[in-house]
Amino acid sequence: MDYIFMIKKLWKYSKSDHWRVVLYMVLHILSMLGMLGQPYAFSRIVNALQLNNGNLFNTVLKWLAVYFGCFCIFEICHRSARYFERWVAFRNKKRFICSMYDHLQSLPLEWHAENHSGNVIDRVNRAANALQSFSESQSMYISVVLNFIVPLVVLSTLSPVIVIVAIIAGIILVRVTKILYAKSVPEYKAYNDCWHNVASALYDYIGNITTIIVLRLGKAAEKDIENRIGRVFPHLVNEHKITQVKCFLNALITVLLNVGLIFYYIFVTNKNENMIMVGSVTILFSYLGTFMSTFDFYAGDYESVIHWRTDFESITYILEEKGVYKETESTDILDWKNLEVLLKRFSYQKGNFNLNEIRIMLERKKKIAFIGESGAGKSTVLKLLRGIYDNKDGVAIKDGKEKLSVSALEGIATLIPQEPEIFENTIRYNITMGIEVEEEEIYQAIHLAGFEEVLRRLPNGLETNIQEKGVNLSGGEKQRLALTRGIFAMKNSSLVLLDEPTGSLDSATEMQIYTNIFQGSGDKCIVSVLHRLHLAKMFDYIYVFKEGKVVQEGTFDELSMEEGQFKYLWDMYINEDNSASE
């Protein structure tokens, strides 16, 4: 049942607010009893006026007081309940989004590569909005229950036949509605999927707006968006047709029931030569309408619950994906001096790339370079060392004695990636990510990354708010900003992994930044992927990769004297450099 599904989600994400949920449920029950008491009090006033006996004034005054009391109960309880209800709804949405983010960041990078970010974001947003909307709509569902029970009790005092006929009509209405829901829900799911597809396109085109503008692709992009939105409309129309049929049948059954049962009550009362009390007819009309509104709700507003469940279920495949990446910190490895890392055979991208067994020797203060052609496995090894990819059987032998899992390196390693990712926030936030630190630490990272010159020309320095993806910074400036963040993050790490974070910079600037990093690294071990080999002489030891294997290793001088892959790469680099300078 859709309501049960959603109420479980509400309770799951309420956590410390469970008592508030119970409280506002009780308050809603009291408020609805107050509201349902008003028509009854009004009918008693009408009956008293019709009878016009000697105690008229006191009777009317008593029921007016009851009417006003019911009003006060409703207002006080309803307003209080709504406060707690909206409070819980907001906090549920917050908890859900944080929970989803925590789960998403635990998923393997391969999963993220296969699932479009715009599509995922749209699904999470829709599910979050569904949870919030459902959480703040509980008064509606409580009213449905009480609108069924209270009128049933009151109407049974007038005529059991009326109650039986009303229940049978309600069952028929629910049955017809259920059949139509079975046809409309698939249309809504398809409608949702089409909008997820639109969100993916918008994410791509807006996120890469520079390419769209400079290549004059605006019309083509707009046409694609129009086509994707166009595919939404047929599902909207189909669902609308089914909904209108459902609403018409519901309205028809309800009005026929109201007219028929009121006529029946008047006819039977008159036939039995009893006085037809206007108040009784009023209460019959009022409570019969209230009773049938519970079935009307199922045929109409309950559709929102079905939509919310559908929105929530759109993230099921995300939640079912097992998270593999969790931050861990092993204290056993913190005081390491030497590490012999043995990585076992590893494959990813559905077996399209295989990494053979690799042995890497790490040492405090040592500068290590990974060299090889694109796709040789250099960056993959860095990600294995950082724990982004799981190498279950890999081991790290600490100081030649203690054998640890390679995952223990997660707690001591910082990986600075090649692609600069810039956040829509201030320069300060892009460096510290909201962590409160001394200004000196920030400026130290800025100096090491060579970002000082860029910072000086920004209008508000560290407080300058940059546009999404840093479009007001050049490629090299964005890379230096991202590098500054990485250097700031590595301050507590003893193993620093650099995946070509200076690839967009010129050779002189790149060499200066590496010099800065080496001078400011203390006793850290630095492992860097190199593409431009002019930096190779700066490193203490070099590993040469080819097709997922380490084919050579040694110092620069040793490798320069050997025939092999390093000499081949070095000669090719020198020739390209000479050609470029001519």
C-alpha positions in Angstrom: 0.0 0.0 0.0 1.4 3.4 -1.0 0.6 5.1 2.2 2.2 2.4 4.4 5.3 2.6 2.1 5.6 6.4 2.6 4.8 6.3 6.4 7.6 3.9 6.9 10.0 6.3 5.1 8.6 9.2 7.2 9.3 7.2 10.4 12.7 6.1 9.2 14.0 9.6 8.6 12.3 11.2 11.6 14.9 9.6 14.0 15.1 11.9 17.0 11.8 13.5 16.0 9.7 10.4 16.6 8.1 12.0 19.6 7.1 15.0 17.5 5.5 12.7 15.0 3.4 11.0 17.7 2.6 14.4 19.2 1.3 16.0 16.0 -0.6 12.9 15.1 -2.5 13.1 18.4 -3.1 16.8 17.9 -4.4 16.2 14.4 -6.9 13.6 15.8 -8.1 16.1 18.4 -8.4 18.9 15.9 -10.4 16.6 13.5 -12.8 15.5 16.3 -13.3 19.2 17.0 -14.1 19.9 13.4 -16.5 17.0 13.0 -18.3 18.0 16.2 -19.3 21.4 14.7 -21.9 20.0 12.1 -23.5 17.9 14.9 -23.8 20.9 17.2 -25.3 23.0 14.4 -27.9 20.3 13.6 -28.9 20.2 17.2 -29.4 24.0 17.1 -31.6 23.7 14.0 -33.7 20.9 15.6 -34.2 23.0 18.7 -35.4 25.9 16.7 -37.8 23.7 14.8 -39.3 22.2 18.0 -39.4 25.6 19.6 -40.2 24.3 23.1 -40.0 26.2 26.4 -36.3 25.4 26.9 -35.3 26.8 23.5 -32.9 29.5 24.7 -30.9 27.3 27.1 -30.7 24.5 24.5 -29.5 26.8 21.7 -27.0 28.5 24.1 -25.6 25.1 25.2 -25.1 23.9 21.6 -23.7 27.2 20.5 -21.1 26.8 23.3 -20.4 23.3 22.1 -20.0 24.6 18.6 -17.6 27.3 19.7 -15.7 24.8 21.9 -15.2 22.5 18.9 -13.9 25.4 16.9 -11.4 26.3 19.6 -10.2 22.7 19.8 -9.7 22.5 16.1 -7.8 25.8 15.8 -5.5 25.3 18.8 -4.7 21.6 18.0 -4.5 22.1 14.2 -2.2 25.1 14.3 0.1 23.4 16.9 0.2 20.2 14.9 1.0 22.0 11.7 4.0 23.6 13.4 5.5 20.3 14.5 4.5 18.7 11.2 6.3 21.2 9.0 9.3 21.1 11.4 9.6 17.3 11.1 9.0 17.5 7.3 11.9 19.9 6.8 14.3 17.9 9.0 13.3 14.7 7.2 14.2 16.2 3.9 17.5 17.4 5.3 18.3 13.9 6.7 17.3 12.2 3.5 19.5 14.5 1.3 22.5 14.1 3.7 21.9 10.3 3.8 21.7 10.1 0.0 24.9 12.2 -0.4 26.7 10.0 2.1 25.6 6.9 0.1 26.5 8.4 -3.3 30.0 9.3 -2.2 30.5 5.7 -1.0 29.7 4.3 -4.5 32.6 3.3 -6.8 33.7 5.9 -9.3 32.9 3.4 -12.1 29.2 3.6 -11.0 29.3 7.4 -11.2 30.8 7.2 -14.7 28.0 5.0 -15.9 25.2 7.1 -14.3 24.6 10.6 -15.5 24.9 13.2 -12.6 22.0 15.3 -13.8 19.7 12.2 -13.9 20.8 11.2 -10.4 20.4 14.7 -9.0 16.9 15.0 -10.4 15.9 11.6 -8.9 17.3 12.6 -5.5 15.5 16.0 -5.6 12.2 14.5 -6.6 12.5 11.9 -3.8 13.4 14.5 -1.3 10.5 16.7 -2.3 8.2 13.7 -2.1 9.3 12.9 1.4 8.8 16.4 2.6 5.4 16.8 0.9 4.2 13.6 2.4 5.6 14.4 5.8 3.7 17.7 6.0 0.4 16.2 4.8 -0.5 13.9 7.7 -3.6 16.0 8.7 -5.2 15.0 5.4 -4.7 11.2 6.1 -5.9 11.4 9.7 -9.0 13.3 8.5 -9.7 10.5 6.1 -9.8 7.9 8.9 -11.9 10.1 11.2 -14.2 11.2 8.3 -14.9 7.5 7.8 -15.4 6.5 11.5 -17.3 9.4 13.0 -19.9 9.9 10.3 -20.5 6.1 10.2 -21.4 6.2 13.9 -23.6 9.3 13.6 -25.4 8.1 10.4 -26.1 4.7 12.0 -28.3 6.4 14.6 -30.4 7.8 11.7 -30.7 4.7 9.5 -28.5 1.5 9.3 -29.7 1.1 5.7 -28.0 4.4 4.8 -24.7 3.2 6.3 -24.8 -0.1 4.5 -25.6 1.5 1.1 -22.9 4.1 1.6 -20.3 1.5 2.4 -21.2 -0.6 -0.6 -21.0 2.5 -2.9 -17.7 3.3 -1.4 -16.3 -0.2 -2.0 -17.4 0.0 -5.7 -15.8 3.4 -6.0 -12.5 2.1 -4.6 -12.5 -0.9 -6.9 -13.1 1.2 -10.0 -10.4 3.7 -8.9 -7.9 0.9 -8.3 -8.4 -0.4 -11.8 -7.8 3.0 -13.3 -4.7 3.6 -11.0 -3.2 0.4 -12.5 -3.3 2.1 -15.9 -2.2 5.6 -14.8 0.8 4.7 -12.6 2.9 3.3 -15.5 2.3 6.5 -17.4 3.5 8.6 -14.4 6.6 6.5 -14.1 7.3 7.0 -17.8 6.6 10.7 -17.4 9.1 10.9 -14.5 11.8 9.0 -16.6 11.4 11.5 -19.4 11.9 14.4 -17.0 15.0 12.7 -15.7 16.3 12.7 -19.3 15.5 16.4 -19.6 17.4 17.1 -16.4 20.5 15.2 -17.8 20.5 17.4 -20.9 20.1 20.6 -19.0 22.9 19.6 -16.7 25.2 18.9 -19.7 24.4 22.0 -21.7 24.5 24.5 -18.8 27.5 22.8 -17.2 29.4 23.1 -20.6 27.9 26.5 -21.6 31.3 27.8 -22.8 31.5 25.0 -25.4 27.9 25.7 -26.5 28.6 29.4 -27.0 32.0 29.3 -28.7 31.0 26.6 -31.1 27.6 28.2 -31.8 25.7 25.1 -30.7 22.9 26.9 -28.9 20.2 26.2 -31.4 21.2 22.5 -31.6 21.2 22.2 -27.8 17.8 24.0 -27.6 16.4 21.7 -30.2 17.5 18.7 -28.3 15.9 20.0 -25.0 12.7 20.7 -26.9 12.7 17.2 -28.3 13.3 15.6 -24.9 10.5 17.7 -23.3 8.2 16.8 -26.2 8.6 13.1 -25.3 7.1 14.0 -21.8 3.8 15.3 -23.2 2.2 12.0 -24.5 2.6 10.4 -21.0 1.1 13.6 -19.4 -1.9 13.4 -21.8 -2.5 9.7 -21.2 -2.4 10.0 -17.4 -4.7 13.1 -17.6 -7.3 11.1 -19.6 -7.3 8.3 -17.1 -7.5 10.8 -14.2 -10.5 12.7 -15.7 -12.4 9.4 -16.2 -11.6 8.5 -12.6 -12.7 11.9 -11.2 -15.9 11.9 -13.3 -17.0 8.4 -12.1 -16.2 9.4 -8.5 -18.2 12.6 -8.7 -21.2 10.8 -10.4 -21.4 8.0 -7.8 -21.1 10.5 -5.0 -23.8 12.8 -6.2 -26.2 9.9 -7.0 -25.6 8.5 -3.5 -26.2 11.9 -1.8 -29.4 12.5 -3.7 -30.7 9.0 -3.4 -30.0 8.5 0.3 -31.4 11.9 1.3 -34.5 11.2 -0.7 -34.7 7.7 0.9 -34.5 9.2 4.5 -37.2 11.8 3.8 -39.4 9.2 2.1 -39.1 6.7 4.9 -39.6 9.2 7.7 -42.6 10.7 6.0 -44.1 7.2 5.3 -43.8 6.4 9.0 -45.6 9.6 9.7 -42.7 11.0 11.8 -41.7 14.6 11.8 -39.0 15.3 9.3 -36.4 17.2 11.4 -34.5 19.8 9.4 -31.5 19.4 11.6 -31.5 15.6 11.0 -31.6 16.2 7.2 -28.8 18.7 7.6 -26.7 16.3 9.6 -27.4 13.5 7.0 -26.3 15.7 4.2 -23.2 16.9 6.0 -22.0 13.6 7.4 -22.9 11.6 4.3 -20.7 14.1 2.3 -18.0 13.8 4.8 -18.2 10.0 4.8 -18.1 9.8 1.0 -15.1 12.2 1.0 -13.0 9.4 2.3 -13.6 7.5 -0.9 -13.4 10.7 -2.9 -9.9 11.2 -1.4 -8.8 7.7 -2.7 -10.0 8.6 -6.1 -8.5 12.1 -6.2 -5.9 13.3 -3.6 -4.5 9.8 -2.9 -3.0 10.0 -6.4 -0.4 12.4 -4.8 0.7 9.6 -2.5 1.1 7.3 -5.5 3.2 10.0 -7.2 5.3 10.5 -4.2 6.0 6.8 -3.8 6.9 6.6 -7.5 9.3 9.5 -7.1 10.8 7.8 -4.1 11.1 4.5 -5.8 13.0 6.1 -8.7 16.1 6.1 -6.4 15.7 2.4 -5.5 18.5 1.3 -7.9 20.8 3.8 -6.3 20.1 2.6 -2.8 20.5 -1.0 -3.9 24.0 -0.3 -5.2 26.4 -1.4 -2.5 28.8 1.3 -1.2 32.4 0.3 -1.3 34.2 3.5 -0.3 34.2 4.4 3.3 36.7 6.7 5.1 38.8 4.6 7.4 41.9 5.4 9.5 44.2 2.7 10.8 46.4 3.9 13.7 48.7 0.9 13.1 50.2 2.7 10.1 50.6 6.3 11.3 54.2 5.9 12.4 55.5 4.2 9.3 58.9 4.8 7.8 59.0 2.3 4.9 56.1 0.6 3.2 56.3 -2.2 0.7 53.0 -2.2 -1.2 51.9 -5.3 -3.1 48.9 -4.8 -5.3 47.2 -7.9 -6.6 45.8 -8.3 -10.1 43.0 -5.8 -10.6 40.5 -5.0 -13.4 37.8 -2.4 -13.9 35.6 -0.9 -16.6 33.9 -4.3 -16.9 37.2 -6.0 -17.6 38.4 -3.6 -20.3 41.4 -2.6 -18.3 43.6 -5.0 -16.3 46.4 -4.2 -13.9 48.9 -6.9 -13.2 50.5 -7.5 -9.8 52.6 -4.5 -8.9 55.2 -3.9 -6.1 55.8 -0.3 -5.0 58.4 0.7 -2.3 57.4 3.8 -0.3 59.7 5.7 2.0 59.4 8.8 4.1 60.8 12.0 2.4 61.2 10.0 -0.9 59.9 11.6 -4.2 58.6 8.9 -6.5 57.5 9.3 -10.2 55.2 7.1 -12.2 55.9 7.3 -15.9 54.2 5.7 -18.9 52.0 6.2 -21.9 48.3 7.1 -21.4 46.3 4.1 -20.2 49.4 2.3 -18.8 47.8 2.1 -15.3 49.6 5.0 -13.5 46.5 6.8 -12.3 44.8 3.5 -11.4 47.7 2.6 -9.0 47.3 6.0 -7.3 43.6 5.4 -6.8 44.3 2.0 -5.4 46.8 3.5 -3.0 44.2 6.1 -1.9 41.6 3.4 -1.5 39.2 4.8 -4.2 39.4 1.4 -5.9 39.3 -1.7 -3.7 42.2 -4.1 -4.0 41.0 -6.7 -1.5 44.0 -9.0 -1.5 46.6 -6.1 -1.7 48.9 -5.8 1.3 51.2 -3.1 2.7 54.3 -4.4 4.7 55.2 -1.7 7.3 58.9 -1.3 8.1 59.6 -4.8 6.8 57.7 -6.5 9.6 54.0 -5.8 10.1 51.6 -6.9 7.3 48.6 -4.7 6.8 45.8 -4.4 4.3 46.5 -2.0 1.5 43.2 -0.2 2.6 45.1 1.0 5.6 46.8 3.6 3.4 43.5 5.5 3.1 44.1 7.1 6.5 47.6 8.5 5.6 47.1 9.3 1.8 45.8 12.4 0.0 45.3 12.2 -3.8 45.3 15.5 -5.8 43.5 14.7 -9.1 44.3 15.9 -12.5 40.9 17.5 -13.3 40.2 20.7 -11.4 36.8 20.8 -9.8 35.7 24.2 -8.8 32.7 24.9 -6.5 30.3 27.8 -6.8 31.5 29.6 -3.7 34.3 31.9 -2.5 38.0 31.3 -3.1 38.4 30.6 0.6 35.7 27.9 0.5 37.2 26.3 -2.6 40.5 25.9 -0.6 39.3 25.0 2.9 35.8 23.5 2.1 34.4 25.3 5.1 37.1 24.0 7.6 38.0 26.8 10.0 41.8 27.3 10.1 44.4 30.0 10.6 45.0 32.4 7.7 48.6 31.4 7.7 47.8 27.8 6.7 45.7 29.0 3.8 48.4 31.4 2.5 51.0 28.7 2.9 49.0 26.4 0.5 48.4 29.3 -1.9 52.2 30.0 -2.0 53.1 26.3 -2.6 50.5 26.1 -5.5 51.7 29.4 -7.1 48.2 30.9 -6.7 49.4 34.2 -5.2 49.5 36.1 -8.5 46.0 35.0 -9.3 44.7 35.9 -5.9 46.2 39.4 -6.1 44.1 40.3 -9.1 40.8 39.0 -7.7 38.6 41.9 -6.5 37.9 40.5 -3.0 40.8 38.2 -2.5 39.9 35.1 -0.6 36.3 36.3 -0.3 35.8 36.5 -4.1 32.8 34.5 -5.1 33.5 32.7 -8.4 30.9 31.5 -10.9 29.9 27.9 -11.4 32.9 25.8 -12.5 35.1 28.8 -12.1 34.3 30.2 -15.6 36.0 33.5 -14.8 39.3 31.7 -14.3 41.5 30.3 -17.0 42.3 26.6 -17.2 45.7 27.0 -15.6 44.2 29.3 -12.9 41.5 26.7 -12.1 44.1 24.0 -11.9 46.2 26.1 -9.5 43.1 26.8 -7.3 42.3 23.0 -7.2 46.0 22.3 -6.5 45.9 24.8 -3.6 42.9 22.9 -2.1 44.9 19.6 -2.5 48.0 21.0 -0.8 45.8 22.4 2.0 44.2 19.0 2.4 47.5 17.1 2.5 48.8 18.8 5.6 48.0 15.8 7.9 48.9 13.1 5.3 52.3 11.4 5.2 51.6 10.0 1.7 50.8 12.5 -1.1 49.7 11.3 -4.5 49.8 13.7 -7.4 47.9 12.7 -10.5 49.2 15.3 -13.0 47.6 18.2 -11.1 49.7 20.7 -13.1 49.0 19.5 -16.6 47.5 22.8 -17.7 50.5 24.9 -16.7 53.6 25.8 -18.7 56.8 23.9 -18.0 58.5 26.7 -16.0 55.5 27.2 -13.7 55.1 23.5 -13.3 58.7 23.0 -12.2 58.4 25.9 -9.7 55.3 24.4 -8.2 56.9 21.0 -7.8 59.9 22.7 -6.2 57.6 24.5 -3.8 55.8 21.3 -2.9 59.0 19.3 -2.3 60.4 22.1 -0.1 57.2 22.3 1.9 56.5 18.6 2.2 58.7 17.8 5.2 59.0 14.1 5.8 56.0 13.2 3.5 56.4 10.6 0.8 55.4 12.1 -2.6 54.2 9.9 -5.5 53.5 11.7 -8.8 52.3 10.7 -12.2 54.4 12.5 -14.9 53.4 13.1 -18.5 56.0 15.8 -19.3 59.3 14.2 -18.5 61.3 17.4 -17.8 60.4 16.9 -14.2 61.8 13.4 -14.0 65.2 14.5 -12.8 63.6 16.0 -9.6 62.5 12.6 -8.4 64.5 10.1 -6.3 63.0 7.0 -7.9 61.0 6.2 -11.0 58.5 3.4 -11.9 57.8 2.9 -15.6 54.4 1.5 -16.6 53.3 -0.2 -19.8 50.0 -2.0 -20.4 49.2 -2.4 -16.7 52.6 -3.6 -15.6 55.8 -2.0 -14.1 58.4 -2.8 -16.8 61.3 -0.7 -15.3 62.2 1.0 -12.1 65.2 2.9 -10.8 66.7 6.3 -10.5 66.8 8.7 -13.4 70.5 8.1 -14.0 70.1 4.3 -13.9 67.1 4.3 -16.3 68.8 6.7 -18.7 71.6 4.3 -19.2 69.3 1.3 -20.0 67.6 0.3 -23.2 63.9 0.0 -22.5 60.6 1.8 -22.2 62.0 4.8 -20.2 64.6 5.6 -22.8 62.0 5.2 -25.5 59.6 7.7 -23.7 62.5 10.0 -22.9 63.8 10.2 -26.5 60.3 10.7 -27.8 59.7 13.5 -25.3 63.0 15.3 -26.2 62.2 15.0 -29.9 58.7 16.5 -29.4 60.1 19.3 -27.3 62.8 20.1 -29.9 60.2 20.1 -32.6 58.0 22.5 -30.6 60.8 24.9 -30.0 61.9 25.2 -33.6 
